């Protein structure tokens, strides 16, 4: 059985997420000890709102990739962060696009025939930003949230992909 993690969310952020339809499990908190606060929910809602034209919805999360970067370093360049992220995205059956700075608020554009696409930012000080855009007519919010959580897990705990 999958282990259910308890989310640390401020009451106001939880209420706002419920009102705006933001899936809390897709967010990484910016508050004390990683607590999800109102500004995290507001940013997610604005990102989804900006991408809602054309039936495309989206979520983002910030990923701690320090463990992955340390593991890749031991491979002496045999596997880079972009190559690893590409493999992880292939494992989830979603196209991936890479972005440098300026990923904030940007979601990947879905190409014809795609139901979902991810943008992965290059890691800065051990963290990377992952955006998921998806066709809301072809994929439910729950399925999209699960996909984003899976990508986050693969990037944060890479040993399942490195062996």
Residue pairs with C-beta under 8 A, 6 or more apart in sequence:
7 24
7 25
7 36
8 29
8 31
8 33
8 34
8 35
8 36
9 17
9 24
9 29
9 35
9 36
10 31
10 35
10 36
10 37
10 38
12 37
12 38
13 24
13 36
13 37
13 38
13 40
13 41
14 24
16 22
16 38
16 41
16 42
16 45
17 23
17 24
17 36
17 41
20 41
20 45
21 45
21 48
21 141
22 41
22 44
22 45
22 48
23 59
23 141
23 142
23 144
23 145
24 36
24 41
25 145
25 149
26 44
26 59
26 60
26 61
26 132
26 144
26 145
26 148
26 149
27 36
27 40
27 41
27 44
27 59
27 61
28 34
28 36
28 40
28 61
28 62
28 63
28 152
29 35
29 36
29 37
29 40
30 37
30 39
30 40
30 62
31 37
31 40
43 60
43 105
44 59
44 60
46 105
47 58
47 59
47 60
47 105
47 107
47 131
48 57
48 58
48 59
50 105
50 107
51 57
51 58
51 107
51 133
55 135
55 136
55 137
56 107
56 110
56 133
56 134
56 135
56 136
57 133
57 134
57 136
57 141
57 144
58 107
58 131
58 132
58 133
58 134
59 131
59 132
59 144
59 145
59 148
60 107
60 129
60 130
60 131
60 132
60 148
61 129
61 130
61 148
61 152
62 127
62 128
62 129
62 130
63 127
63 128
63 129
63 130
63 151
63 152
63 155
63 156
64 126
64 127
64 156
65 81
65 123
65 126
65 127
65 128
65 155
65 156
66 126
67 156
67 157
67 158
68 81
68 84
68 155
68 156
68 158
69 81
69 123
69 126
71 158
71 159
71 162
72 79
72 80
72 81
72 84
72 158
75 162
79 162
81 122
81 123
81 128
82 98
82 120
82 122
84 155
84 158
84 161
84 162
85 96
85 98
85 120
85 128
85 155
86 96
87 161
88 96
88 151
88 154
88 155
88 161
89 95
89 96
89 118
89 120
89 151
91 154
91 161
92 147
92 150
92 151
92 154
94 116
94 117
94 118
94 132
94 147
94 151
95 108
95 111
95 114
95 116
95 117
95 118
96 117
96 118
96 119
96 120
97 108
97 117
97 118
97 119
97 120
98 119
98 120
98 121
98 122
99 106
99 119
99 120
99 121
99 122
100 121
100 122
101 121
103 119
103 121
103 129
103 131
104 129
106 119
106 131
107 119
107 131
107 132
107 133
108 117
108 118
108 119
108 131
108 133
109 117
109 133
110 116
110 117
110 133
110 134
110 135
111 117
114 135
115 134
115 135
115 138
115 139
116 132
116 133
116 134
116 135
116 139
116 144
116 147
117 132
117 133
117 134
118 130
118 131
118 132
118 133
118 151
119 130
119 131
119 133
120 128
120 129
120 130
120 131
120 155
121 128
121 129
121 130
122 128
128 155
130 148
130 151
130 152
130 155
132 144
132 147
132 148
132 151
134 144
134 147
154 160
154 161
